[in-house]
């Protein structure tokens, strides 16, 4: 319906008439508002203020960032304090004249006293009643859906005319309830009210706010809420300076910033399981790493290391077998020490690393080669200590002499050697040894080296005689 052609009827006409006569208007929304409700609240407040009405929008909840581009902080207030007058009381017998003056951002009130002086003690301050002529509730169906800042002062609802505007479901909240099921949004209904109030009321700011609600509710003119009247109102708003592309881009940016809710499964994936001091070991077979050119490939058999259930390392049996086959190979300690055994730096046993002493005194045979006769006869052996001769009494049971072998095979030379030849030879050796009068098995002292023979009983009684020379340290032979 075009303005100035015919006066509106029904609830729309009543709302237009009331807003034309009202000077102080309160605009509010529900406790859980939509983008359409926020946009309609901002748009209607801007329209009424442009028409010279003292209009306040009140919402104490959190304003979503989706409508930040509409600058809601400049329009929506958190409390109803601005709806009340501030009263300064003074005894009229002390006042002669009152005047005020605005200087920059300050309002100065001048009181001319009458035959007396005035101080701050003469002034009394108080809050007046709520100065509201009409309340416009957008998208509110019941009283408990109103903002808590308004419900805290019940007198506002009793002293003012309540106007309820909805697109669905009737409301019994106010004295004037307008419901339009054909309207796409609350912003479309507010645009109709604004056009009835004044034909030239729209500007870039309030038209952008009203177009935001229409675009949001119709999903950019793509759902079933769009009607020819909706497109007509959108055209009027766009001709006043609103941009559908700007509004659509702003709403799309806010949708991208809102992340989807995280499910329980995703939370389990994102938050790692915390276990102090526990390392999980992967027992799946691993593929061998590719060989590098110029380097020999490693044998994956005997050099493998397994991990048993107790978590300790153990070498494979084939590795030990390889080490036994090559004892001369240089050993490198590559495994932790084990209980028992002896860990040495090389593979040669300790008892085989060193040879016997070269000192002739330490290489004496354990037993004399020949039996001693009567007297103090002695025998000197020229063989090393570890090369012992086996006597006749110690020969193995399976060993035989040459004579016995010759007799066993029937050799003709067996009878040529007398049986007493061995005893005669032993007797001759003992006789020669007795004639040499060798009493001490140790070698004789060498006078050219300053050695003195020790008889085992004499002691050096020379005072301050030097200690005997210290023998050189023993150095093992290197193989």
Buried (B, 14 or more C-beta within 10 A) or exposed (E): EEBEEEEBEEBBBBBBBBBEEBEBBBBBBBBEBBBBBBBBBBBBBBBBBBBEBBBBBBBBBEBBEBBEBBEBEEBBBEBBEEBBEEEEEBEEEBBEEEEEEEEEEEEEEEBEBEEEEBEEEBEEEEEEEBBBBBBBBBBBBEBEBBBEBBBEBEEBBEBBBBBBBBBEEEBEBBEBBBBBEEBBBBBBBBBBBBBBBBEEBBBEBBBBBBBBBBBBBBEBBEEEBBBEBBEEBBEBBBEBBBBBEBBBEBBEEBEEEEEEEEEEEEEEEEEEEEEEEEEEEEEEEEEEEEEEEEEEEEEEEBEEEEEEEEEEEEBBEEBEEBBEEEEEEEBEEEEEEEEEEEEEEEEEEEEEEEEEEEEEEEBEBEEBBBEEBEEEBBBBBEEBBEEBEEEEEEEEEEEEEEBEEBEEEEEEEBEEEEEEEEEEEEEEBBEEBBEEEBEEEEEEEEEEEEEEEEEEEEEEEEEEEEEEEEEEEEEEEEE
